Amino acid sequence: MNVPWITEQQVHERVSILDAIESVTRSITREVDGTARNIPKTMTTWEPASSAHALGAYDEGAGLVAFKTWVNTPAGASALMTLFDAATGTPRAVLEAGALGALRTAAVSGLATRLMSAPDASELALIGSGRQALGQVAAVCAVRPITRVRVWSRSENSRTGFAAAVRENLGIDAVVAPTLAEAVDGAPIVTLITRATEPFLSRGLLSPGTHLNAVGAILPSNAEFDPALLADADLTVVDSVANARRSSRELTEYYGEDWTPVKTLGDLLTGAVARPLHPALTIFKGLGMGLADLAVAATVLESTNRQGALA
């Protein structure tokens, strides 16, 4: 059986961030109508600072079932995704999934920003400067008219280098903020993409009307923002309630057993919930879900097949 192996580089080459956002949008819409669904995420952790994860999804519209597994350790990380034909059960492709995961995370943030932020928002505060940060900027720029990015992270060298990367790769003005407070002050959109183990974004730092994407802390022991910040939110949204209840320290500490106020991207896409006209604060907490991975992988596979047919 000849199953295509799709490399990280090929993933980068075969799907744009805007294509990824649109594919995730379609898959989440099908999730709402019952023709697509997530396979719950499982994980375990061990010392030193290591974790293993698995998740999956089924999407009737794409005709695919997907499973992604990955391991993070201080010495390195790797991820793989296997796509199966939903009708026959035969494998369709295996993808190196590091780039895919980063693209999926960025695409979901882009979708949340499109649905939850002020339409005329022109500035982004990006907190964190690791390997997923540039994709987060690209995703927000794809859905909002961003003219300037403020950058802050704990390392001065890292934030300076990242600001230069934003200017070089995206052609967007990027400035380095000397403090976290100055980075977020007055910013209409703030994205957190860090590996923080303790909350660092305190209540009172964000300006009225801000939309916050919190997508870095995906382990139940980690947190990026003070859970008390949720008291100020007029709208709190997650990609998957099941995954958020399992893995979001911020939300579980604040909401306890009553998650009634927490909505999903699907609620927004179907109109069951709408962004308030003048919100004090909106918060999107992304934990990752297999359906978003499958959506982006399906787009990569479609492009791969199309290129093969043209070869």
N, C-alpha and C positions, 0 to 999 in steps of 0.2 A: 504494500500500500504506500503510495507516494503522497505524503502529507506535507504541504508547504511549511517551511520554517521561516518565519518573518522576524528579521532582526530589529534591534532598537533603531538603527539608522533608517531602515525602511519605514518604520512607524512614523518617524519624523518627516520623511519625504512624502508620505502618502495621505496625510490628513492634516488639514489646517485647524487652527483653534476654532474658527467660526463653523467649519464643518462638524467639529466635535460637539460644539454647543447645540447645533441643530439636531444632531443624531441623539444626543441625550434628551433633548426636549421631546422628540418623537417617542422614545422608549418610555419615558415617564408618563406621557399621555396614555400609552397603551397599558401601562401598569394600572392606571386609574380605571380603565374599562375592563380590566381583568384578563387581557391577552398577553400580558407580560408580568413576571414576578421575580422577586429576589429569592435566592437561596441564602439563608441566614449566615452571617459571618461568624467564624469561630477563630479563637486565638489562644495562645499561651505565651507566657513570658518567663525568662530566667536571667540570672546574673551572669556576666555583667551587662546590663542594659540591652538585653536581647529579646526578640519576640518573633513568633511565627503566626501566620495568618492564612485563612482560606475563606473564599466566598464564591458565589456563583449567581447565575440567573438563567431564566428562560424567557425568550421573546418570540411570540408567534409571528409577528410581523417581519422580523428578521429571519425567521426559520432556524434559529440557533439556540443552543444551550452552551453556556460558558462556565468554566471553573478557573479561578486564579488563585495561585498559592505564592507566598513570598516569605522571606526570612530577613530580618534585620539584626545585625550584630555590630559591635564596635569595629570589627575587622572588615566588614563589608556587608553588602545586601544584594539579593537577586530575587527576581520574580518571573513567573511563567504563567501564560494563559493558554488553555486548550479550548478550541471551539469545536462543537459537535453539531452535526445536522439534526435538527429537532425531529424530523420525520423518519429518518433511517438509523439514527444513532451512530453514524460513521463519523470519524474525526475529519474536520475540514481544514484545520490549521493549528499550528503551535506558534505562539508569539512570545518573544522576549518582552516582558511586560513592565520594565522599569519606566521607560518613556511613556508607555501606554497609561500607567497609573498616574503619572504626573499630569499627562494631558487630560485624563478623566477628571482629576481633582480640579484642575484649572477650568475645565468646561462646566462643571457643576457650579463653581463659584461664579463663572460668567453668567450662567442662567439665573442664579439667585440675584446677582447684581442687576440684571435686566428687569427682573420682576419686582425688586424690592427697593432699589435706590431711586433718588430723584432723577428724572429723565435728563436734566440739564447739568448733572454733576460733571465737573471738569477737572477735579483734582482727586488723586488717590494717595493715601498714606499706606505704604507697604512696610509692615513690621516683620523683619526676618529677611535674610539674604542668602539662604541656602539654595540647594539645587532645584527646588520647585518654585522659587520666588519669581523668576522671570516669566514663567508660564502664567502665574497668577496675574501679573501686570498685563500680559498680552490678552488674557481673557477679559479683564475689565475694560481695556482699551477697545476690544472688539464690540462692546455693547454700549459704551458711553463715550462722549466726546472729550476724552481726557487730554489735557494739554500740559499737565505737570504732575510728576510723581515725587512724593516726599519719601525718603528712605531712612529707616532707622533699624539698627540691630546693635547687639551688645559690642561687637568688634568694630572699631573705627575703620580699620583697613578693609573689612568685609563690606561695610556699607558704602565706603568710597568706591570700591571696585564694582559693586553692584550698580550704583548709580551710573557709572561709566558704561556698564553693559546695557542698561536700559537705553541710554542715549544712542549707543552704537547699534544695537540690534533692533530697536523698535522706533528709533527716530523721535522719541518723546523727551522733552526736557525733564531732567531728574536732578533733584537737589538733596543733599545730605542734611538731615536734621540733627542738631547736637544732642537733643534729648527726646525721649518718648513723648513727653507732654507737648513739645513744640511740633513734633511730627503729626500728631493727631488733632491739634487745636484747629478747629474750623474746617477740617477735612470732611467733605460730604460722603466719601467712601473710605473705609479703613479695612485693610485685609491683614489678618494675623496668620503667618505661615512659619511657625517656629516649632522647636522641640522642647518647649518649656515644660518643666515638671511642676512649677508652682505659678499661680496667677501673677501676672505683672501689669495687666491693664486694669486700673482701679476705677471704681465708680466716680463720676464727676469729671473725668478727663475728656470725654467725647462731647462734641457740641450738639445742640438740638438739631434734629433732622438727619443725623449721621446714619448711614447703613454700615453695619459691621459684618464682615465675613470672618468667621473663626474656623480655620480649617487645618491647623497644625497639630493640635493635641488630639490624638485618636486612640490613646490608651487610657484605661479607666483610672490610672494613677496620675495622669498628666492634666494640666489646665493652663490656659493662656489668659483668661479674664476672670475677674472676681465674680462669682455667681450672683452677688448682689446687684450687678449691672442689669440682670434680667428684669428687675423690678421697674426699670425705666423703659423697657421695650413695649411698644404698642403692638409689635408683631414679632414673634419668634418662630423660626422655621427650620426644619431639618430635612435632610434628604431621605432618611429612613428612621422612623420612630423606634423600631426594634433595635437598630444598631446604636442609636443615641442612648436609649435606656441601658444598653449593655456597656457602652464605652465612653460616654461623655460625663466626666466628673463634674463639670460646671453645671450641666442641666440636672443631673441626678441629685446634687447637693441642694439645688434651689427648689426643684419641683417635687422631690420626694416621690410619693405614690400618685399624685394627681397631675397628670400630664395633659389635662384638657386644654390648656392655653397653647400648647405646642402644635403647630401646623406643619404641613409638608409642601414641598414644591409642587406635587400633584394637586393639592388644594388650590394653589395659586393659578396653575395652568388651566384648571377647569372652571375657575371663577367662583369656586366655593368660598374662597377667602380672597380679599383684595388688600393691596397696600393702602393704609390710611392716607388721606389727602395731605395732611401735615403731621407726620409722625414725629414724636420726640426722639425715637430710636427704633431701628429695625435690626434684628440679629439673625444671621444665618449661621447655623452650626452644621458643618459637614463632617461626617464620619466615614464616608465611603460606602458604596453599595455595588453589588455585582452587576446590576442592570446598567449602571453608567459605564462600567468597564466593557460589558458586552456591546453597548451601543457604539463606543469608539472602535472597538475591535472589529465590529461588523463593517464599519466604514473603511477601515484599513483593508479588510479582506475583499470588499467590493472593488476598491482601487487596485488591489493586487491582481484580482481576476481580470479586470478590465485591461490592465497593462499586459497581462499574459495573452489575452485575446488579440491585442494589437501588435504583439511581438511577431 
